Amino acid sequence: MLIVWRLDRLGRSLPHLIEVIRDIGNKGAGFRSLSESIDTTTAGGRLVFHMMGALAEFERALIGEADARRDRCCKDAWGLPRPSPCPKPGAARSCARC
C-alpha cells in the first residue's frame, strides 16, 4: 500500500495520477491518501479518487487563467510584464478585467 499525505503530492495531472494508481493496482498494491480519505482498494475509493483528481486539475487550470489575466492587466497598465510583487498592490483588483 502506497500512502501519501495529499493526492496532489503524487502527480501533477489527472492522466499521470490515473496511470500511477493503475500501475500500483496492477502490482497488487493499493493507494491511500490521508487528507482526502481515499482508499483505492474499494470501488467507492476509486470513484472518489477520480473525482478528486479531476477537481484538483480544474483548480490548477483556474489558477493559471487568473495569473494570465493579471499578467495581461499589468502589461496593459504599465507596459511591462507583472513584476513580483506587483508595484501597485490594489491595482490588479481595481482593473475591470482582473
CORTASUL-V762728 format. One record per residue. N is the residue number from 1. RES is the residue in three letters. PHI is phi as a letter, one per 20 degrees, with the letter a starting at -180 (999 if undefined). PSI is psi in degrees with one decimal (999 if undefined). NEAR is the number of other ideal C-beta (glycine too) atoms within 12 Angstrom. Layout:
# CORTASUL-V762728
[[N & RES & PHI & PSI & NEAR] [N & RES & PHI & PSI & NEAR]]
This chain:
# CORTASUL-V762728
[[1 & MET & 999 & 129.2 & 18] [2 & LEU & e & 125.8 & 26] [3 & ILE & d & 129.1 & 22] [4 & VAL & c & 159.0 & 25] [5 & TRP & f & -48.4 & 14] [6 & ARG & c & 150.0 & 19] [7 & LEU & g & -38.8 & 39] [8 & ASP & f & -6.1 & 23] [9 & ARG & f & -16.5 & 18] [10 & LEU & e & -34.4 & 32] [11 & GLY & b & 166.3 & 27] [12 & ARG & d & -8.2 & 17] [13 & SER & b & 156.7 & 19] [14 & LEU & f & -45.4 & 26] [15 & PRO & g & -39.1 & 15] [16 & HIS & f & -44.4 & 18] [17 & LEU & g & -45.5 & 35] [18 & ILE & f & -42.3 & 24] [19 & GLU & f & -44.8 & 17] [20 & VAL & f & -45.5 & 26] [21 & ILE & f & -38.6 & 35] [22 & ARG & f & -43.1 & 19] [23 & ASP & f & -42.1 & 18] [24 & ILE & f & -44.2 & 25] [25 & GLY & f & -38.7 & 21] [26 & ASN & f & -24.8 & 13] [27 & LYS & e & 5.6 & 13] [28 & GLY & n & 11.7 & 10] [29 & ALA & d & 167.9 & 18] [30 & GLY & d & 176.0 & 22] [31 & PHE & c & 140.6 & 35] [32 & ARG & b & 132.1 & 27] [33 & SER & d & 123.4 & 29] [34 & LEU & f & -42.6 & 17] [35 & SER & f & -41.5 & 16] [36 & GLU & e & -0.9 & 27] [37 & SER & l & 48.9 & 17] [38 & ILE & d & 130.1 & 33] [39 & ASP & c & 108.2 & 25] [40 & THR & f & 6.5 & 36] [41 & THR & e & -5.3 & 20] [42 & THR & d & 155.9 & 16] [43 & ALA & f & -41.9 & 11] [44 & GLY & f & -37.6 & 14] [45 & GLY & f & -39.2 & 24] [46 & ARG & f & -38.8 & 24] [47 & LEU & f & -48.6 & 15] [48 & VAL & f & -39.6 & 23] [49 & PHE & g & -49.2 & 36] [50 & HIS & f & -38.7 & 24] [51 & MET & f & -45.2 & 19] [52 & MET & f & -38.4 & 29] [53 & GLY & f & -43.1 & 34] [54 & ALA & f & -40.5 & 20] [55 & LEU & f & -38.8 & 19] [56 & ALA & f & -41.6 & 29] [57 & GLU & f & -39.7 & 24] [58 & PHE & f & -43.3 & 16] [59 & GLU & f & -42.7 & 17] [60 & ARG & f & -38.5 & 19] [61 & ALA & f & -40.7 & 17] [62 & LEU & f & -41.3 & 14] [63 & ILE & f & -42.2 & 14] [64 & GLY & f & -40.9 & 14] [65 & GLU & f & -41.2 & 16] [66 & ALA & f & -40.8 & 19] [67 & ASP & f & -42.3 & 20] [68 & ALA & f & -39.6 & 18] [69 & ARG & f & -44.1 & 21] [70 & ARG & f & -39.0 & 28] [71 & ASP & f & -45.3 & 24] [72 & ARG & f & -40.2 & 21] [73 & CYS & f & -45.5 & 26] [74 & CYS & f & -38.1 & 28] [75 & LYS & f & -41.3 & 20] [76 & ASP & f & -39.5 & 19] [77 & ALA & f & -40.2 & 24] [78 & TRP & d & -7.6 & 18] [79 & GLY & m & 8.7 & 10] [80 & LEU & c & 158.0 & 14] [81 & PRO & f & 153.3 & 17] [82 & ARG & f & 119.0 & 27] [83 & PRO & f & 167.9 & 17] [84 & SER & c & 117.0 & 11] [85 & PRO & f & 160.9 & 12] [86 & CYS & f & 133.2 & 24] [87 & PRO & f & -23.5 & 14] [88 & LYS & d & 87.0 & 18] [89 & PRO & g & -30.7 & 14] [90 & GLY & e & -1.9 & 12] [91 & ALA & f & -42.2 & 21] [92 & ALA & f & -36.4 & 27] [93 & ARG & f & -27.6 & 16] [94 & SER & e & -14.9 & 13] [95 & CYS & f & 132.8 & 21] [96 & ALA & f & -25.1 & 11] [97 & ARG & e & -13.6 & 19] [98 & CYS & e & 999 & 24]]
